[in-house]
Amino acid sequence: MSDSTNTASDRSAYDVETEVQSDTQLAPQLAHLQLAVDGMTCQACASRIEKVLNKKTAIHQVNVNFAGETANVDYDPAQASTEEIIEWVNKTGFVANLQAGDSLFAQTDADTATEYPWRLIGLWICLLPFLVGMAGMLIGQGMAWMPPVWIQFILATIVQFGLALPFYKSAWASIKGGLANMDVLVVIGTVTIWAYSTYLWLTHGDAGLASLFQGMTHDGPGVYFEAGVMVIAFVRTGKYLEERTKKHSLNSIDLLLSLTPDQVEQQQPNGDFHSVALKDVQVGDVLRAKQGSRVATDGVVIEGSGWCVESHLTGESVPLKKEQGDELLAGALVENGSLLYRVQAKGSDTKLGDMVQALSDAQGSRSNLARLADRVTAVFVPVVVAIAIITFIVTWWVTGTVSTALMHSVSVLVIACPCALGLATPAAIMAGMGVAARHGVWFKDAQSLEAAGDIDTVVLDKTGTLTIGKPAIVDEVMVDKSLAADDVLQIGASVEVHASHPLATALINAATDRGLSLLPVSEVRVIKGAGIQANIEGLGTVKVGTADFASLTLPKLMPKVWQIASTVAVSINDEPLGAFALADDLKSDTPAAITALQEAGITVILMSGDKQSVVDHVAGQLGIQKAYGQMSPRDKASQIAVLQTAGHKVAMAGDGVNDAPAMATADASFAMFEGTDVAQHSASARLMGESLMHIDAAQKIANATLRNIKQNLFFAFLYNTLGIPLAAFGFLNPMIAAAAMALSSISVLMNALRLTRFKTTVELDNTLSKPTAETQNLTSGQ
């Protein structure tokens, strides 16, 4: 539905739709591919993949999400195949697998679980003797508990060239790709420690062992095998914790996938029900959903009744009554009753599947703030290596001790790993997107979420946005007394059947309710900003639209309802026949939603194609100070551009074809539930619930996500700004630096996790909610 009335905006819908279709035809026929990428260790890895793919002529656009471990690729299928793109990614040193469509629903527990950390366990086993020796020193046992240096050498060598092999592979692939990642820093630092310690041991024997744990403070030669082992163990531990957090806590996709059961009750030809795997179910099969179970697929109820909660898609936990003929959505929770339903769609073809894919695509996109981190990390590693070299030279010159200089420079390399910086933005985006999806808001991409968080003005359409979108005839006036109102309605509805706006639907529904058959028409023509006309054989040219368009002058002394209702006039051969007044009710929660937005400091503006008196009436009911009527689609877009020129960040909410230009112009845009395809294509976010409160929820979630991103970036920059100087001046040894580096990444992820607990006035309950009075009556048989 749209805010289409009998004025300028009503009849330009066809023009807007034609323009959108024309643009689509001119656009290149690109294909979209989403890949799951394993092996990325920091943002530089993601940047390297982007750099390699962007060099290919077939690639139109690529976004690699380090936190989500995904790559979204838009490419020309005439120039490259899916297999070729996967091979290009694999050549960069990573492992890419197709992640699209039903593959999202086909993931097994082994696919989604974090790999069992055998390598990490081996690292800590090798580290344990060093920890025992250090513990002995801390309690005054000196070197008694420290293993002999030859054992230290063996353990360190196993770690350095066996268990740490993934670091070497990643570092080498990174260097070949032309971008150095954090593993380059780890490898340079730890292999330097191992080589230097080996050299001291082979050339000085046990001379340095007396002061092994004193590290940088001793004067004689000493080995530092424990430092390299600890750095690798701490970094790998940090990566493991980081990986688990990303896959199991931040990512909402697994939670959504778990909403559909693995086993379902399928009706057999003899009427019995057998338990079968969901993957074996086909479209057309009949399934049973009992109380307390989840609906497995999209379908239609063919028998039974019950109450279902669809909060996973709409964000609203109010149970909906489902009876024969009603639609069921995959993932819905059956609170009461038992339903038989026929499968209409499964897997990625369901609305839940669409949501999972949309969320996956959105989480894999890049925000503007993320690009700031990308620019920093692109030059970060070379700069850090340069600082480490300078630190080594200066420290050696000042202290005259190679070991001290080496420890300082290695500490710089380890502390500076830019993991926290690379995680800062994508981690918050993943969490924010998941929260928004659970509130019934589907952001198209990260930039859309970022834009929604910055808005200070919201422009609202009227019909279908503020109102229910189902206007009805409330009064009528006939000019030609020879014709009955039903005759005029029949003529008008016969022409309006070729339109797609709510007022046209209202006339058609009224004609159907009165049992009027529609007349055949020809030569249909839309007159922009005025109405629609067609030829009816035996009558002539019929015009339906504004009073001026139909050559109708309404008396000044009309009932008050005509001042607050939309007018549709009908004429034949420019001779007016009559007019209908149509009114629409406000949605029940519209006043509360407007109040919530205004209390958040957001200016609310109403722009409608309806006449000014109707718009003023609705604005007065809602306390909206600025209201514009008789606005064409171009007028709305132009007014939004004026607001933007004045420095405002504007969001537009609508649901019709004629809202598309304004949506495309606005900084952020929201398509209402069941809006037209053109509106949803133009919008930066889709609202899956009918409640206008979803706009308030979307703004608050986006704003909270932006705050979280800025906090993460601040802490990440602060960490490196403080950590590098401390390491350079010897206040941090390599072991402490490695632990601090790991903790910095975890702290960023923990801060992002706070978003997952964010709630707004829109319900968020995906579990069994308290039954309403109506459902209690159903249960008790009343």
C-alpha positions in Angstrom: 0.0 0.0 0.0 1.0 3.6 -0.4 0.0 7.1 0.6 -1.8 7.4 -2.7 -4.7 9.7 -2.7 -6.6 11.6 -5.4 -3.9 14.2 -5.8 -0.5 14.5 -7.4 1.2 11.5 -5.7 -1.5 9.0 -6.4 -1.2 8.8 -10.2 2.6 9.1 -10.5 3.0 5.6 -9.1 3.1 4.2 -12.6 5.7 6.7 -13.7 7.9 5.8 -10.7 7.5 2.1 -11.3 8.4 2.5 -15.0 11.5 4.5 -14.1 12.6 1.8 -11.7 12.0 -0.9 -14.2 13.9 1.1 -16.8 16.9 1.5 -14.5 16.9 -2.2 -13.7 17.0 -3.0 -17.4 20.0 -0.7 -17.9 21.9 -2.0 -15.0 24.5 -4.7 -15.6 23.3 -8.3 -15.0 25.4 -9.0 -11.9 25.3 -12.1 -9.8 25.7 -12.2 -6.0 27.9 -14.7 -4.2 28.5 -15.2 -0.5 31.5 -17.2 0.6 32.4 -18.5 4.0 36.2 -17.7 4.4 38.3 -19.7 6.9 41.8 -18.7 8.0 41.5 -14.9 8.4 43.4 -13.7 11.5 43.0 -9.9 11.3 41.5 -7.1 9.2 44.5 -7.1 7.0 43.5 -10.6 5.8 40.1 -9.3 4.8 41.7 -6.3 3.0 44.1 -8.7 1.1 41.2 -10.8 -0.2 39.5 -7.6 -1.4 42.6 -6.3 -3.0 43.1 -9.5 -5.0 39.5 -9.8 -6.1 39.2 -6.1 -7.0 42.0 -6.6 -9.6 39.8 -9.0 -11.5 37.7 -7.4 -14.3 34.8 -9.8 -13.5 34.4 -8.4 -10.0 32.1 -5.5 -9.6 32.2 -5.1 -5.8 33.5 -7.2 -2.9 33.1 -6.8 0.8 35.0 -9.1 3.2 33.9 -9.2 6.8 36.7 -10.3 9.2 34.4 -10.7 12.2 31.7 -12.6 10.2 34.3 -14.6 8.2 32.3 -14.0 5.0 32.9 -12.5 1.6 30.1 -10.8 -0.4 30.9 -10.6 -4.1 29.0 -9.0 -6.9 30.4 -10.2 -10.2 29.6 -10.6 -13.9 28.7 -14.3 -14.5 29.6 -13.9 -18.2 33.3 -13.3 -17.2 33.8 -15.6 -14.2 32.2 -18.6 -12.6 31.6 -19.3 -8.9 34.4 -21.9 -9.0 36.8 -19.4 -10.4 36.1 -16.9 -7.7 36.5 -19.5 -5.0 39.8 -20.5 -6.5 41.0 -16.8 -6.6 40.2 -16.6 -2.8 42.0 -19.9 -2.1 45.1 -18.7 -3.9 45.4 -15.8 -1.4 46.0 -18.4 1.3 42.5 -18.9 2.7 39.8 -21.5 2.3 36.5 -20.3 0.7 33.3 -22.3 0.6 29.9 -21.4 -0.9 27.5 -20.0 1.6 24.3 -19.1 0.0 20.7 -20.3 -0.2 20.0 -23.8 1.2 23.6 -24.2 2.3 22.9 -21.9 5.2 20.2 -24.4 6.3 22.4 -27.4 5.6 25.0 -26.6 8.1 25.7 -29.5 10.5 26.9 -29.2 14.1 30.4 -30.0 12.9 30.2 -27.1 10.4 29.0 -24.5 13.0 31.0 -25.6 16.0 34.5 -24.3 16.6 37.2 -26.9 15.7 38.4 -28.9 18.6 41.6 -27.0 19.7 44.2 -29.8 19.5 46.9 -27.4 18.4 46.1 -25.0 21.3 46.2 -27.9 23.8 49.6 -28.9 22.4 50.9 -25.3 22.8 49.9 -25.2 26.5 51.4 -28.7 27.1 54.7 -27.3 25.8 54.3 -24.1 27.8 53.6 -25.9 31.1 57.2 -26.7 32.0 58.1 -23.0 31.5 55.2 -21.9 33.7 56.4 -24.3 36.4 59.9 -22.9 36.3 58.6 -19.4 36.5 56.4 -20.2 39.4 59.4 -21.7 41.2 61.3 -18.4 40.7 58.3 -16.4 42.0 58.4 -18.4 45.3 62.1 -18.2 45.7 63.1 -21.6 44.2 65.4 -19.9 41.6 66.3 -22.1 38.6 65.4 -25.4 40.4 62.1 -25.9 38.7 63.2 -24.6 35.3 63.8 -27.4 32.7 67.3 -27.8 31.3 68.1 -25.5 28.4 68.2 -28.4 25.9 64.7 -29.3 26.9 63.7 -25.7 26.5 65.2 -25.7 23.0 63.3 -28.8 22.0 60.0 -27.5 23.4 60.5 -24.1 21.7 61.4 -25.7 18.4 58.3 -27.9 18.5 56.2 -24.9 19.1 58.0 -22.6 16.7 58.1 -24.8 13.7 55.3 -27.3 14.4 52.4 -26.0 16.4 52.9 -22.4 15.1 52.9 -23.5 11.5 49.6 -21.8 10.7 51.2 -18.5 11.7 53.9 -19.0 9.1 51.4 -20.0 6.4 49.3 -17.0 7.0 52.2 -14.6 7.2 53.7 -15.9 3.9 50.4 -15.8 2.1 49.9 -12.2 3.4 53.3 -11.1 2.1 52.6 -12.7 -1.3 49.3 -10.8 -1.4 51.1 -7.5 -0.8 49.6 -6.8 2.6 51.2 -7.7 5.9 48.8 -9.1 8.6 49.3 -9.5 12.3 50.8 -13.0 11.8 53.8 -11.3 10.1 54.5 -9.5 13.4 54.1 -12.6 15.5 56.4 -14.7 13.2 59.1 -12.0 13.0 59.0 -11.5 16.8 59.0 -15.1 17.9 61.4 -16.5 15.3 63.8 -13.7 16.2 63.6 -14.7 19.9 64.1 -18.4 19.0 67.1 -17.7 16.7 68.7 -15.4 19.2 68.2 -17.8 22.1 69.5 -20.7 20.0 72.6 -18.7 19.1 73.3 -17.8 22.7 72.9 -21.4 23.8 75.2 -22.8 21.2 77.9 -20.2 21.6 77.7 -19.6 25.4 76.6 -22.9 26.7 74.9 -22.6 30.1 76.5 -19.2 30.9 73.3 -17.3 30.7 71.0 -19.8 32.5 71.7 -18.3 36.0 69.6 -15.3 35.0 67.1 -16.9 32.7 64.0 -15.4 34.1 65.5 -12.0 34.7 65.2 -11.4 30.9 66.1 -7.8 30.0 67.8 -6.9 33.3 70.8 -9.2 33.3 74.1 -8.3 31.9 75.3 -11.7 30.7 74.0 -13.7 27.8 70.6 -15.5 28.4 68.1 -17.6 26.5 64.5 -16.5 26.0 62.8 -19.6 24.7 60.0 -19.2 27.1 59.2 -15.8 25.7 58.6 -17.1 22.2 56.5 -20.0 23.4 54.4 -17.8 25.6 53.8 -15.2 22.9 52.5 -17.9 20.5 50.4 -19.6 23.2 48.8 -16.4 24.3 48.1 -15.2 20.8 46.6 -18.5 19.8 44.5 -18.6 22.9 43.2 -15.1 22.2 42.3 -16.2 18.6 40.5 -19.2 19.9 38.4 -17.2 22.4 37.8 -14.6 19.7 36.7 -17.3 17.2 34.3 -18.8 19.7 32.8 -15.4 20.6 32.3 -14.5 17.0 30.7 -17.8 16.0 28.6 -18.5 19.0 27.8 -15.3 20.8 27.8 -12.4 18.2 26.3 -14.2 15.3 22.5 -14.4 15.3 22.3 -16.6 12.2 22.8 -19.9 14.1 20.0 -18.8 16.5 17.7 -18.2 13.6 18.6 -21.5 11.9 17.8 -23.4 15.2 14.2 -22.2 15.0 13.3 -24.9 12.5 13.1 -28.5 13.8 15.3 -31.2 12.4 12.4 -33.7 12.5 8.8 -33.1 11.5 5.5 -35.1 11.6 4.6 -35.9 8.0 1.1 -37.2 7.0 1.3 -40.4 5.0 -1.1 -41.4 2.2 -3.1 -43.6 4.7 -3.5 -40.7 7.0 -1.0 -41.7 9.6 1.8 -39.5 10.8 5.5 -40.5 10.7 8.5 -38.6 11.9 10.8 -37.7 9.0 13.9 -35.4 8.6 13.0 -31.9 7.5 15.5 -32.1 4.6 13.3 -34.9 3.1 10.1 -32.8 3.1 8.9 -31.6 -0.3 6.6 -28.7 -1.3 3.0 -30.0 -1.2 3.5 -32.4 1.8 1.2 -32.1 4.8 2.9 -31.6 8.2 1.5 -31.4 11.7 2.6 -28.7 14.3 1.5 -29.4 17.8 1.4 -27.1 20.9 4.9 -26.1 22.0 6.5 -27.0 18.6 7.9 -24.8 15.9 6.5 -24.6 12.4 9.1 -26.1 10.0 8.3 -24.5 6.7 6.1 -21.8 5.2 2.7 -23.2 4.5 -1.1 -22.8 4.7 -3.3 -24.3 7.3 -5.6 -27.0 6.0 -7.1 -28.3 9.2 -7.2 -27.3 12.9 -6.7 -24.0 14.7 -4.2 -22.6 17.1 -2.2 -19.5 18.3 1.2 -18.8 16.9 3.9 -16.4 17.9 5.9 -15.0 14.9 8.2 -12.7 16.9 11.3 -14.1 15.2 10.2 -12.3 12.0 8.0 -9.4 13.3 9.6 -8.6 16.7 6.1 -8.8 18.2 5.3 -11.6 20.7 1.5 -11.2 20.5 0.0 -14.6 19.5 -1.9 -14.7 16.2 -4.9 -17.0 15.7 -4.4 -19.4 12.8 -7.3 -21.2 11.2 -7.9 -23.0 7.9 -6.6 -20.9 5.0 -4.2 -18.8 7.1 -0.5 -18.5 6.2 2.1 -20.1 8.5 5.7 -19.0 8.7 8.7 -21.2 9.3 10.0 -20.8 12.8 6.7 -19.7 14.3 6.0 -21.1 17.8 2.6 -22.9 18.3 1.5 -21.7 21.7 -1.9 -23.5 21.7 -3.8 -25.9 19.5 -2.7 -28.2 16.7 -2.4 -27.4 13.0 -2.1 -29.4 9.8 -0.5 -27.4 7.1 0.5 -27.9 3.5 4.2 -27.0 2.7 4.5 -24.0 0.3 8.2 -23.2 0.7 11.1 -24.7 2.5 14.7 -23.8 3.4 16.0 -20.6 1.8 12.7 -20.1 0.0 10.8 -19.3 3.2 10.5 -15.9 4.8 12.8 -17.1 7.6 15.3 -18.2 4.9 15.0 -14.8 3.3 15.7 -13.2 6.7 18.7 -15.4 7.3 20.2 -14.6 3.9 19.4 -10.9 4.3 21.1 -10.9 7.8 24.1 -12.8 6.4 24.5 -10.3 3.6 24.1 -7.3 5.8 26.6 -8.6 8.4 29.1 -9.1 5.6 28.8 -5.5 4.4 31.1 -2.7 5.3 30.2 0.5 7.1 32.0 3.9 6.6 33.5 3.6 10.0 35.0 0.2 9.1 36.7 1.8 6.1 38.5 4.1 8.5 40.0 1.1 10.3 40.8 -0.5 7.0 42.9 2.6 5.9 44.8 2.4 9.2 45.5 -1.3 9.1 46.6 -1.1 5.5 49.7 0.8 6.6 49.8 -0.3 10.2 52.1 -3.4 10.0 54.9 -1.8 7.9 54.9 1.2 10.3 55.1 -1.1 13.3 58.0 -3.1 11.8 59.7 0.2 11.2 59.1 1.3 14.8 60.4 -2.0 16.1 63.6 -1.7 14.1 64.1 1.9 15.4 63.4 0.6 18.9 66.1 -2.1 18.5 68.7 0.3 17.2 68.0 3.1 19.8 67.8 0.6 22.7 71.0 -1.1 21.7 72.8 2.2 21.3 71.5 3.4 24.7 72.0 0.3 26.8 74.7 -1.5 24.8 72.8 -4.8 25.3 71.5 -6.8 22.3 69.2 -8.9 24.4 67.5 -5.8 25.9 67.1 -4.2 22.5 65.7 -7.4 21.1 63.1 -7.8 23.9 62.0 -4.2 23.5 61.6 -4.5 19.7 59.8 -7.9 20.0 57.4 -6.4 22.5 56.6 -3.6 20.1 55.8 -6.2 17.4 53.6 -8.2 19.6 51.7 -5.4 21.4 50.9 -3.7 18.1 49.0 -6.5 16.4 45.9 -4.7 15.1 43.3 -7.4 15.9 41.2 -5.1 18.2 41.2 -2.4 15.5 40.0 -4.9 12.9 37.3 -6.3 15.1 36.0 -2.9 16.4 33.5 -2.2 13.7 32.4 -5.6 12.3 31.8 -7.1 15.7 29.4 -4.3 16.7 27.7 -4.5 13.3 27.1 -8.2 13.7 25.6 -7.8 17.1 23.5 -4.8 16.1 22.2 -6.5 13.0 21.2 -9.5 15.0 19.3 -7.4 17.6 17.6 -5.4 14.8 16.5 -8.6 13.1 15.0 -10.0 16.4 13.1 -6.7 16.6 11.7 -7.1 13.2 14.0 -4.7 11.4 16.0 -6.0 8.4 18.8 -3.6 7.5 20.0 -3.9 3.9 23.7 -3.4 4.8 26.0 -1.9 7.4 25.9 1.5 5.8 22.1 1.5 6.2 22.4 0.8 9.9 25.1 3.4 10.3 22.9 6.0 8.5 19.8 5.2 10.6 21.8 5.8 13.8 22.6 9.4 12.7 19.2 10.6 11.7 17.6 13.6 13.4 14.5 13.9 11.1 11.9 11.3 10.1 9.6 12.0 7.2 6.4 9.8 7.2 4.0 8.8 4.5 0.4 8.7 5.6 -1.7 5.9 4.1 -0.3 2.5 5.1 2.4 4.1 7.4 0.5 6.2 9.9 -2.9 4.7 9.0 -4.1 1.2 8.5 -3.9 1.7 4.7 -7.5 0.4 4.1 -9.6 3.4 3.4 -13.4 2.9 3.0 -16.1 5.0 1.5 -17.7 7.2 4.3 -19.8 9.5 2.1 -20.8 10.1 -1.5 -22.3 12.9 -3.6 -23.8 12.5 -7.1 -23.9 15.3 -9.6 -25.8 13.4 -12.3 -29.1 12.6 -10.6 -30.0 10.2 -13.4 -27.4 7.8 -12.1 -27.4 5.9 -8.9 -24.4 5.9 -6.6 -23.8 2.2 -7.4 -23.7 3.0 -11.1 -21.0 5.7 -10.6 -19.1 3.3 -8.3 -19.3 0.5 -10.9 -17.9 2.8 -13.6 -15.1 4.2 -11.3 -14.1 0.8 -10.0 -13.9 -0.6 -13.6 -11.2 2.0 -14.3 -9.5 1.8 -10.9 -8.9 -1.9 -11.2 -5.9 -0.9 -13.4 -4.4 1.1 -10.5 -2.6 -0.2 -7.5 -3.1 2.4 -4.7 -5.3 2.1 -1.6 -8.0 4.4 -2.8 -8.4 2.4 -6.0 -8.6 -0.8 -3.8 -11.2 0.9 -1.6 -13.5 1.5 -4.7 -12.9 -2.0 -6.0 -13.7 -3.6 -2.6 -16.8 -1.4 -2.2 -18.0 -2.5 -5.7 -17.4 -6.1 -4.8 -19.3 -5.8 -1.5 -22.2 -4.3 -3.3 -22.2 -7.1 -5.9 -21.3 -4.9 -8.8 -19.6 -6.4 -11.8 -16.7 -4.5 -13.4 -17.0 -3.3 -17.0 -14.4 -4.0 -19.7 -12.2 -1.0 -20.4 -9.5 -0.1 -23.0 -7.0 2.6 -23.7 -5.9 2.9 -20.0 -3.8 6.0 -19.4 -2.3 7.4 -16.3 -2.2 11.2 -16.1 0.7 12.1 -13.8 -0.4 14.0 -10.7 -4.1 13.9 -11.6 -5.7 10.4 -12.1 -6.3 7.6 -14.4 -8.6 7.5 -17.5 -9.8 4.8 -19.8 -12.4 4.2 -22.5 -15.6 2.2 -21.8 -17.5 1.1 -24.8 -20.9 2.8 -25.0 -20.0 5.4 -22.4 -16.9 7.2 -23.6 -13.8 8.4 -21.9 -14.0 7.9 -18.1 -11.7 9.9 -15.8 -11.2 8.9 -12.1 -9.0 11.0 -9.9 -8.9 14.5 -8.4 -12.0 16.7 -8.5 -10.2 19.1 -11.0 -9.2 16.1 -13.2 -12.9 15.0 -13.3 -14.1 18.6 -13.9 -16.0 18.5 -10.7 -16.5 21.5 -8.4 -17.7 20.5 -5.0 -20.0 22.8 -3.1 -18.3 24.8 -0.4 -20.9 23.8 2.3 -20.0 20.1 2.4 -20.3 17.9 5.5 -17.2 18.0 7.8 -16.2 14.5 6.8 -15.3 15.8 3.3 -12.7 18.1 4.9 -10.8 15.2 6.5 -11.4 12.5 3.9 -9.8 11.8 0.5 -11.9 12.6 -2.5 -12.2 10.4 -5.7 -14.3 12.0 -8.5 -15.6 10.3 -11.6 -16.6 11.8 -15.0 -17.6 10.7 -18.5 -16.4 12.8 -21.4 -15.5 15.5 -18.9 -19.0 15.6 -17.6 -18.8 15.0 -13.8 -20.9 12.2 -12.4 -20.1 12.3 -8.7 -17.5 11.8 -6.0 -16.7 9.5 -3.1 -15.2 10.5 0.3 -12.8 7.9 1.6 -11.4 7.8 5.2 -8.7 5.7 6.8 -8.1 5.0 10.5 -4.9 5.5 12.3 -2.9 2.4 13.5 -3.5 1.8 17.2 0.1 2.5 18.2 0.8 5.4 15.9 0.4 8.1 18.6 2.8 6.2 20.9 5.3 5.8 18.1 5.3 9.5 17.2 5.7 10.4 20.9 8.6 8.0 21.2 10.4 9.5 18.2 9.9 13.0 19.4 11.1 12.2 22.9 14.3 10.8 21.3 14.9 14.3 19.9 13.8 13.4 16.3 11.7 15.9 14.3 8.7 14.1 12.7 7.4 15.5 9.4 4.3 14.3 7.6 4.4 14.4 3.8 1.3 13.2 1.9 -0.2 13.3 -1.5 -3.6 13.8 0.1 -5.3 17.2 0.3 -4.0 19.6 2.9 -7.1 19.5 5.1 -6.7 15.7 5.5 -3.0 16.0 6.2 -3.6 18.8 8.8 -6.3 16.7 10.5 -4.0 13.7 10.9 -1.1 15.8 12.0 -3.2 17.5 14.6 -4.3 14.1 16.0 -0.7 13.1 16.4 1.0 16.3 17.5 3.1 16.6 14.3 4.1 20.2 13.8 5.1 20.1 10.2 2.7 18.5 7.7 2.7 18.9 3.9 -0.2 17.9 1.7 -0.7 17.5 -2.1 2.9 16.3 -2.4 3.9 14.5 -5.6 6.7 11.9 -5.4 9.1 14.4 -6.8 7.9 17.0 -4.3 8.7 14.7 -1.4 12.2 13.9 -2.8 12.9 17.6 -3.3 11.7 18.6 0.2 14.0 15.9 1.7 16.9 17.3 -0.3 16.2 20.7 1.1 16.3 19.3 4.6 19.6 17.6 3.9 21.0 20.8 2.5 20.1 22.5 5.8 22.3 19.9 7.6 19.7 17.4 8.7 20.0 13.6 8.5 16.7 12.4 7.1 14.9 9.1 7.2 11.9 8.4 5.1 9.2 5.8 5.9 6.7 4.6 3.3 5.2 1.6 1.7 4.2 2.4 -1.9 5.7 2.8 -5.4 5.3 6.5 -5.2 7.5 6.7 -2.1 10.5 5.2 -3.9 12.0 8.6 -5.1 11.9 10.0 -1.5 13.3 6.8 -0.1 16.2 6.9 -2.5 16.9 10.5 -1.7 16.8 10.2 2.1 19.9 9.2 4.2 18.0 6.2 5.6 14.6 4.7 4.6 12.2 2.2 6.0 9.7 0.1 4.0 6.6 -0.8 5.9 5.4 -4.3 6.3 3.8 -5.7 3.1 4.9 -2.6 1.2 5.3 -2.8 -2.6 8.4 -4.4 -4.1 9.6 -1.1 -5.4 9.4 0.5 -1.9 11.3 -2.4 -0.4 13.9 -2.3 -3.2 14.4 1.5 -2.5 14.5 1.2 1.3 17.6 0.7 3.4 15.6 -1.3 5.9 12.5 -3.4 5.9 10.1 -3.4 8.9 8.6 -6.8 9.3 5.9 -5.8 11.8 2.9 -3.5 11.1 3.7 -1.4 14.2 5.2 2.0 13.6 7.2 1.4 16.8 9.6 -0.6 14.6 10.9 2.7 13.3 11.7 3.9 16.8 13.3 0.5 17.6 15.4 0.7 14.4 16.7 4.2 15.2 17.5 3.3 18.8 19.3 0.0 17.9 21.2 1.8 15.1 22.2 4.6 17.5 23.3 2.1 20.1 25.4 0.2 17.5 27.1 3.4 16.4 28.0 4.2 20.0 29.4 0.8 20.5 31.5 1.0 17.3 32.9 4.4 18.4 33.7 2.9 21.9 35.5 0.0 20.2 37.5 2.2 17.9 38.5 4.5 20.8 39.7 1.6 22.9 41.5 0.0 20.0 43.3 3.2 19.1 44.0 3.9 22.7 45.4 0.4 23.3 47.9 0.8 20.4 48.7 4.4 21.2 49.7 3.5 24.8 51.0 0.0 24.2 53.6 0.7 21.6 55.5 3.4 23.6 55.3 1.3 26.8 56.8 -1.7 24.9 59.4 0.5 23.2 60.7 1.8 26.6 60.8 -1.6 28.1 57.8 -1.5 30.4 56.2 -4.5 28.8 58.1 -7.8 28.0 56.9 -10.0 25.1 54.9 -12.3 27.3 52.9 -9.5 28.9 52.5 -7.8 25.5 51.1 -11.1 24.0 48.6 -11.4 26.9 47.6 -7.7 26.5 47.1 -8.1 22.8 44.8 -11.1 23.3 42.9 -9.3 26.0 42.4 -6.2 23.8 40.6 -8.3 21.2 38.5 -10.1 23.7 37.5 -6.7 25.4 36.3 -5.4 22.0 34.2 -8.5 21.5 32.8 -8.3 25.1 31.8 -4.7 24.5 30.1 -5.7 21.3 28.3 -8.5 23.1 26.6 -5.9 25.3 24.5 -5.0 22.3 22.9 -8.4 22.2 21.1 -7.5 25.5 19.7 -4.3 24.1 15.9 -4.0 24.2 13.3 -1.5 23.0 9.6 -1.1 23.4 9.1 -3.6 20.6 8.8 -7.1 22.2 11.8 -9.4 21.8 10.6 -12.6 23.2 11.3 -15.6 21.0 10.3 -18.1 23.7 6.9 -19.1 25.2 5.2 -15.9 26.2 2.3 -15.6 28.6 -1.0 -16.6 27.0 -3.5 -13.8 26.5 -7.0 -13.9 27.8 -8.2 -15.1 24.4 -5.7 -17.9 24.2 -6.6 -18.9 27.8 -10.2 -19.2 26.8 -9.2 -21.3 23.8 -7.2 -23.6 26.1 -10.0 -24.0 28.6 -12.6 -24.7 25.8 -14.6 -21.5 26.4 
